[in-house]
Amino acid sequence: MSLGKIQIRALLFSILLILAAAYLGAAENSSKAVKIKIDTILASNQSGELDSRLKPLEKQLKVLKYKSYRLLKEESQNVPSQGNGNFEIPGGRSLIVSPQDYSNQQIALKVRLQEAEKPLLDTTLKLRNKGNFILGGPPHEGGVLVLAIWATVQ
């Protein structure tokens, strides 16, 4: 066998290895579980208090222009990629969060908020790994529900 054929075979073998590694890396990323944490917050203008447990979100919440922020509920679930996390939200609502994709340190989540069977929101959002997204929600008890959605790849 000539030196040229050996070099071509070595090159082809190297390309196959690179493609296989890329495929396996993509498959690994798509099969990871994502820890989803939902903080349900009541925002209102009834007083000027910030629940101390919400201190890490203070800058993001102040943009919403309410005077008071109180944490009503926090819940975490490990959700498999392409699976569904179901979170009960006060007022008979539910939030369904489905991890869609993880690449470049960003997580794509399909987010559906519904009341009974009526959809209130159906969207896909991207956030950085270990990051959060603030979602203004429906009216509740003289204020508005705000949902902080946190996502961390496991």
C-alpha positions as CSV (number, residue, x, y, z in Angstrom):
1,M,0.0,0.0,0.0
2,S,1.4,3.4,-0.9
3,L,2.1,6.2,1.5
4,G,-0.7,8.3,-0.2
5,K,-3.4,5.7,0.4
6,I,-2.3,5.3,4.1
7,Q,-2.5,9.1,4.6
8,I,-6.0,9.2,2.9
9,R,-7.3,6.4,5.1
10,A,-5.8,8.0,8.2
11,L,-7.5,11.3,7.3
12,L,-10.9,9.6,6.6
13,F,-10.6,7.7,9.9
14,S,-9.8,10.9,11.8
15,I,-12.8,12.6,10.2
16,L,-15.1,9.7,11.2
17,L,-13.8,9.9,14.8
18,I,-14.5,13.7,14.9
19,L,-18.0,13.2,13.5
20,A,-18.7,10.4,16.0
21,A,-17.5,12.5,18.9
22,A,-19.6,15.5,17.8
23,Y,-22.7,13.2,17.5
24,L,-22.1,11.6,20.9
25,G,-21.6,15.0,22.5
26,A,-24.9,16.3,21.0
27,A,-26.6,13.1,22.2
28,E,-25.2,13.6,25.6
29,N,-26.3,17.2,25.8
30,S,-29.8,16.4,24.7
31,S,-30.3,13.6,27.2
32,K,-29.3,15.5,30.3
33,A,-31.8,16.2,33.0
34,V,-32.5,19.9,33.9
35,K,-33.3,21.0,37.4
36,I,-36.2,23.4,37.1
37,K,-37.1,25.6,40.0
38,I,-40.2,27.8,40.1
39,D,-40.5,30.7,42.6
40,T,-44.1,31.9,42.7
41,I,-44.1,35.5,43.9
42,L,-47.0,37.8,44.7
43,A,-46.2,41.4,43.5
44,S,-48.5,44.2,44.7
45,N,-48.7,47.8,45.7
46,Q,-50.1,47.1,49.2
47,S,-46.9,47.7,51.1
48,G,-43.2,48.4,50.5
49,E,-41.7,45.0,51.5
50,L,-39.3,42.7,49.7
51,D,-39.4,39.1,51.1
52,S,-35.8,38.5,52.2
53,R,-35.8,35.1,50.4
54,L,-36.1,37.1,47.1
55,K,-33.0,39.2,47.6
56,P,-31.1,37.5,44.7
57,L,-34.0,38.6,42.4
58,E,-34.3,42.2,43.7
59,K,-32.9,44.0,40.7
60,Q,-35.0,42.0,38.3
61,L,-38.2,42.5,40.3
62,K,-37.7,46.2,40.8
63,V,-38.1,46.6,37.0
64,L,-41.7,45.5,37.4
65,K,-42.5,48.7,39.4
66,Y,-44.5,47.1,42.2
67,K,-43.9,48.1,45.9
68,S,-44.2,44.6,47.5
69,Y,-42.8,41.2,46.6
70,R,-43.7,38.1,48.7
71,L,-42.6,34.5,47.9
72,L,-45.7,32.3,48.0
73,K,-44.1,29.1,46.9
74,E,-41.0,27.5,45.6
75,E,-40.7,24.1,44.0
76,S,-38.0,22.2,42.2
77,Q,-38.0,19.2,39.9
78,N,-35.4,17.3,37.9
79,V,-36.9,17.1,34.4
80,P,-35.5,14.9,31.7
81,S,-34.7,16.5,28.3
82,Q,-37.9,16.5,26.2
83,G,-39.9,15.6,29.4
84,N,-42.4,17.7,31.3
85,G,-42.2,19.3,34.7
86,N,-45.6,20.1,36.1
87,F,-45.9,22.9,38.7
88,E,-49.0,23.9,40.5
89,I,-49.5,27.7,40.6
90,P,-51.8,29.4,43.1
91,G,-55.3,30.2,41.8
92,G,-55.9,26.8,40.2
93,R,-53.2,27.2,37.5
94,S,-50.5,25.0,36.3
95,L,-47.1,25.6,34.7
96,I,-45.7,23.0,32.4
97,V,-42.0,23.4,31.6
98,S,-40.3,21.2,29.0
99,P,-36.5,21.3,28.4
100,Q,-36.0,21.4,24.6
101,D,-32.3,21.9,23.9
102,Y,-29.0,22.6,25.6
103,S,-26.1,24.1,23.7
104,N,-23.6,27.0,24.1
105,Q,-24.4,27.1,27.8
106,Q,-28.0,28.0,27.1
107,I,-31.2,26.0,27.9
108,A,-34.3,26.3,25.7
109,L,-37.5,25.7,27.6
110,K,-41.0,25.3,26.4
111,V,-43.2,27.0,28.9
112,R,-47.0,26.6,29.1
113,L,-49.2,28.3,31.8
114,Q,-52.8,27.2,31.9
115,E,-55.9,27.7,34.1
116,A,-57.9,24.5,34.1
117,E,-57.6,23.5,30.4
118,K,-57.5,27.1,29.2
119,P,-54.0,28.1,27.9
120,L,-52.8,31.5,29.2
121,L,-49.3,31.3,27.8
122,D,-47.4,29.0,25.4
123,T,-43.9,30.1,24.5
124,T,-40.3,28.9,24.2
125,L,-37.5,30.8,26.0
126,K,-33.8,30.5,26.2
127,L,-31.8,31.2,29.3
128,R,-28.2,30.6,30.4
129,N,-27.4,27.5,32.4
130,K,-27.9,28.3,36.1
131,G,-29.8,31.4,35.1
132,N,-33.4,32.6,35.5
133,F,-36.2,34.3,33.7
134,I,-38.9,36.5,35.3
135,L,-42.4,35.9,33.9
136,G,-45.2,38.3,34.8
137,G,-48.4,36.3,35.4
138,P,-52.1,36.6,36.0
139,P,-53.8,38.7,38.7
140,H,-54.0,37.1,42.1
141,E,-55.2,38.4,45.6
142,G,-55.0,42.1,44.8
143,G,-51.7,41.8,43.0
144,V,-50.0,39.9,40.2
145,L,-48.3,36.5,40.3
146,V,-44.7,36.7,39.1
147,L,-42.9,33.5,38.2
148,A,-39.1,33.2,38.5
149,I,-38.1,30.2,36.3
150,W,-34.6,28.8,37.1
151,A,-32.9,26.1,35.1
152,T,-29.7,24.2,35.7
153,V,-28.4,21.3,33.6
154,Q,-27.6,18.3,35.8
